[in-house]
Amino acid sequence: MDRISAIRNVEQALREFEAGEADLAATEERVLAALRTYATEFSDETGLAAYVGRGDGAVEDVVVVASSRAEARDRIAEHATDVPEAFTIERVE
């Protein structure tokens, strides 16, 4: 999914929410699905990859795009608060 398609999907989800055709939870799900699809396909085209932090609550589910696991670890640490010394990184597929 390219950037324009992702934006269109998000816009459609918001239109349906504003029209009362979808609730907030369904809208959040659609927006998240569009973003995750964009992130994983974006990774395929650029050589970058989406990575997610696992472990302590401060890093759990923090997703970043990076060129390596080491870079992903640094980026996750930058975005999280109270980062634990040890946490794992998984590539988002």
N, C-alpha and C positions, 0 to 999 in steps of 0.2 A: 504494500500500500504506500503510495507516495504521499507527500505532505498535503497536497490539495485534496486528495481522497480522504485523508484522515480528518482534515478540517471540515469537509462536507459531511462526513459521518457524525462528527460532534455537533455541527449545526443542526442536522436533522434530528438528533436526539434532543437538543434544546428546544427546537420548534414543537416537537411532540409533547415535551414537558410543559411548555408555555400554553399549549392548546388543551391541556388536561388529558391528553391521550396516554401519558405515562407518568408514573409516580417518581419521586426522587431516587429511590433505590434502583429502579429499572434504568433511569437516566444515567446514574453513576456507573452502572454495569456496562452500558453501551459505550460510554465515554472511555472507561478503563479498557474495554476490549479494543476499541479503536487505537488507543495509545499503545497498548501492548503489541498489537499487530504492527503498527507503524515502527515501533522500536526494534522489533525483531527483524522486519524486512529492511529497515534502514541499515541495520547492522550488516546484513548480507551484501548490500550494495557498496558500503564504505570501508569494509574491513574492520569496523568497530563492532563491538558486541554489547548487549545489555547484560548487566550483572546485578544480582540481588544479594543483599547482606542477610546472613542467617546467624542467629545466636541471641545475644542479649537484646532486650526490647529497644534499645537505642538504635540498633542497626537492623533489626528484623524488618524485612520487606522494603528497605531502602533500595531503590533501583536506580542505577546510573548507566551511562554509556561510556565505554572506555576501550582502549586498544589492547589492554592486557589485564590480567587479574590483579597485578600489583597496582596498576593505575586505578582500577576499580576500587581496591581497598582504600587508597588515598582519598578518592572522591567520596566514597561512602562515609569515611571518617570526617570529611569536611562538612557533610550535610547532616550528620547525626550529632546529638548532644550527649555528653557523658559516654563517650565511646569506650567500650571495654578493650582491654589489652588484646584479647584473642576473640576472633569471630571468623566465620567462614564466608566464602564468596561462591555463589553458584551462577553459572551462565544461564540466562533466560533463553529458552528455546521456543 
